[in-house]
Amino acid sequence: ALRTAEAAKAELAADDGVFPDEGSGDGGLFKGILVRYLAELSLASEEAARLAVPMLAANAGVLWDAGRSAACLFGTDWSQAPAEPVSLSTQLSGVKLLERMAVLEKLGFADY
């Protein structure tokens, strides 16, 4: 799992750690699935947390600061506010990211 997270960082994330626009439909859901399991991996070991939490925090910060609409909707590109309508799969991915980051912060992982 740790090697998969390392590969996700190296191959998928931009230099700032933000995951790319994967499109809508099932593609838009894959970021949410990745986020969910990176958050779970963060709980497995300190090494995993040091790798995964900064990626999650970078994505959550960009999503919240630049990637939400006035109605708090999220699109496929987390670095810019979405054009409406948005698909449920991409909305769910954004919500999952913020929810997982909130849990990690509550557990004390915000300092990674």
N, C-alpha and C positions, 0 to 999 in steps of 0.2 A: 504494500500500500504506500509506503514511503517513497519507493522508486516511482510509482505512478504519480504521486504528488510532485516529485522533482521534475518528471517529464512534463506535467501540466504547466509548471512554472516556466520551464525552458522552451517548450514548443507552442504553448497556447497563449500565455500571458504576454502582453506588451512590456516594454522596458519599465513602465510604471507599475507593473503587476496586474493591470486590468485585463480581464478576459475579453475576447473579441465579440463583435456582433455575430451571432449565430443564426440570425433570421428568426422567423416566427414558426408557428406550428411546433412539431416535435423538436426541431432544432433549437427553438427558444427555451425549451424545457431542459435541455442538456446542461446549461449553465447552473440551473437550480439543483440538478442532481449532483453535479460536481461540487457545488458549494456545500450541499448537505454532507457529503462524505468527507470533504476536507475538514469540516467542522468536527465530525466524529473522529477523524484521525487526530485532530489536535488534542483530543482527550487521552490518546493512547500513550504518549510519551512527551517529554520535554523537547526532544529533537524534532518530533513531528509538529509540535506546537510552534516551535521557532521557524519552521518552514511554512506551515499553512496559515497561521493567524495573520502574519503580515499581508499575505495575498488576499485573505478575506477582508481585512481592514481596508486595504487599498481599494478594493472593489466596492465595499460598502460606502466609503467616503466619497468616491466619485459618483456612485449611484445617487446618494442623498444630496450631494451638492449640485450636481449637474444633470442627473439622469431622470428626474421626476418632473411630472407636470404639476400644474397648480392643484389639480385634483388628486395628486399623489399616485399617479399611474406611472408604470415603468414600461419601457419599450425594449427593443432588441439590443440597442446600443446604450450601455450604461453611462456613457460619457455625454449624452445629450438628452434633453427632454423629448418624449415620444410625440409623434404625430398620432392623433386619434383616428380611428379606434385602435386599441391595443388588443393583442390576443391574450387569452387567459393564461396560456403557457408562459409567456414572457412576464406577465404580471406576477404569476406564482413564483417564478425564479427570483425576481426582485424582492418579493416579500420574504421568501425563504432565506435569502442572503441577509436581510436586515434582522430577521428573527434569530437566525443562528449567531450572528454577530452580537446581538443583545444577550443571548445566553452565555456566550464566551466571555463577554465583559462582566456579566454578573458573577461568573466563576473565577474572575481575576486574571483572565488572559489578555486583557487590553494592553498590557505593557510589553507584549512581544512585538 
